[in-house]
């Protein structure tokens, strides 16, 4: 079981922050519950598109090394922005490196298609830490 914190940049001037709870199951498959904040900049203002969402992601192992794991991350997110309800489908890759203490650092590439929002396609990179408990 892990608690994680990640942040990153999405294309078209956007920042993305995520708080996660993750649990591994058999065969190194991970299940993640996340809360996400997305903020996009347009016309000189960071309040163009702010979204608060939560969701679920399943992570399937593609390659595994001694302390490194490459996973395929697929997920669904629902939440709200200034105009109302929004939802999305996420697919991407995650490279995780486990440290000696059991904590992990990861680099995540995320592709997302969102419904009911003015900016539907989102692609970006996130860096984060995961702490065991």
N, C-alpha and C positions, 0 to 999 in steps of 0.2 A: 504494500500500500504506500502510495506517494502523494504528497501535496506538491503542486508545482506553480510556478509563476513565470510567465513569458511575455515578451514584448517584441514588436517588430514594425516593419514598414511594408505597406501595400502600395502597389503601383497607383498612380494618379493622386499623389500627395495624401496619403492616409496613414494613420497610426492604428495599431491593433494591440490590445493588451488582453491577457487571458490568465485566469486562475483555474487550476485543475485539481481534480481528485482522480487518481488512477490506481487500478488494481490489475495485476497480472493473473491470468488463468493458465490452464494447461497449454502446452506447446508454445509458450511465450506470446500468446495473444493477450493484448492489453485492452481493458475497457476503461474509458475515460468519461467523466462528467465534467463539464466546463462552464464557466461564466466568462463572457467576453464583452469587451467594450471596444467599439470601432468609432473612430473620429476622422472625418475627411475634411480637407481644406479646399476651399474654392473662393475665388474673388477676395482673397486676403483675409478670410475669416475661417477659424477652425471649427465653427459651429454650423458648417454647411450640412453635414450629415452625421449625426451622432446616433449610435445604436447600442442598445443593451440587450444581450442575448444569452441564452443558456442552451445546452445541448448535450448530446452523447456522441462519442466517437469510438470506433473499434480500430485497433491497430494490429495488422497482420505482419509477421516477420518475413522479410525477403532475404536477408543475409545476416549472419551472426558471426561475430569474432569473439575473442577472449573477453574484452570489456566493451565491445561496440556492437550496436544493433541497428540495422536499417529496416524500417517498417513502412508499410503502406497504411496511411491514415485515411479512413472514410468516416464521415459523420453527418449529422443533421443538427441544425440550430434553429431555434425560434425565439422571438423577442419582439421588441418595439423600437421605433424611431419617432421622430417628431410628428410624422403623419399617421402613425398607427402601427398595425401588426406587420411583421416581416418574418421571413423564414428562408432557409438556405440549405444547400447541399455542399459538402466539403469533401475534397479528395486531395491528397498530397503525400509527400514523403517526409519521414522523420529519421534523423540520424542521432542516436543517443550514445553517449560515452559515460560509463559508470566509473566513478572515482573510488578511491580506496575506502573512504568513509561510508560508502553505500549511496551517497548522493549522486545525482547524475546531471550532466549538462547536455542540452540537446539543441539541434538546429532543425527547424521545421520549415518546409516549403509547402505553402497552402494555396490551393486553387478553389474558388468558391463561386457558386451561382446563387444569387439571392432573388427572391420573389418580392414583389410589391415595394420596390425601392428604386430611386432614380439612378443608382449606380449598381447594376446587377452583377457584372463580372469583377471579381477581385482576385488578384494574384500577389503573393508577397512572401517574405521571409521573416521568421521569428526565431529568437534566441531565448533560451530559458533554463531554469534550474528546477530540479525535482528533488525533494527531500523525503527520505523514508520516515515512517512513524510506526 
